[in-house]
Amino acid sequence: MKVALRLAVSGAVLALLAMLLPWAEVRQAIGRMSGRTWLAVLALFMAGHALNALKWRMLVNAGRSGLGRLQAVRFHYAGLFANMWLPGIVGGDVLRAVLASRVTARPETVILGAVADRLIDTVTLALLLTCGALLVRGMLPAAAARGVTAGILAAAVTGAVVLTLALRRPLRRWPRRLRRPAGRGMVALRRLARLPATAITALAMSLLIQGGFVLLNAWIGHDLGITVPIGGWLLAWSLAKLAATLPVSLGGLGVRDATLAALLVPFGVAVTLGVVASLVWQSVLIVGGLVGGLIWLLLGRLPGGVPAGRVLVRVSATRA
């Protein structure tokens, strides 16, 4: 039912965009997109996720789980494929955790490593968003600039207060259904605090990966004729990704596109161009997920590979 509702929201948003957008302008914008640029973006996107797999492995192996490089790359690409069909943004995390747990001696470290990975990526997104907001303050009207500053300060204070209260609150006082994820999050934070070098390295890798994805979106926009400063892309892309993580659509489809287009309007970008730029990036995500699934299947044929079918069934049952 949840998947059906999210699919309905994504379909409704896409249908609304299809009705409102002038199709002549959409065709013109798509015609400007170079096939070579799209293939280069796809290749760099896959390379970024290969680096992301190594970051995840480093965090998992901080608990001495013994996860190999090839295994980490294989399982991460399986998670990239799973993001296309499992409900929720963490669907891929679930699949790669299940796969890694089957080949390591300490499955609990896989879960904590996945939690730490998600926490670091969240911090990275917040840093990119803040950097983008600060870079574009001088390009916005005075009222908007004050609003951006106030929003950054409010978010920082709120985050600090929530984190402090969460760490101080005894686990037994949390709602029963939240105790396990809250407990894992606290343990992951403590582990990162005890391994500052690992945490800093993982954060640097995350900034490189996510910042690279922002540049790839700016490259797509340049091909389409969009001229926006890098600060604008940092701000718009980060907020659009946050909107895509909300559990209201299927993988952010439709919601991400509408959000990015709306956020690019203050920089003089037509809504049509913003939507097309987002849909081109969405096509990279979809094809990248399919390629990731193919890599998983091919590498799974090597000695010691984990059969795909049994894991898909198990993960689907877990998510249900």
Beta strands, then each sheet from edge to edge (+ up, - down):
end
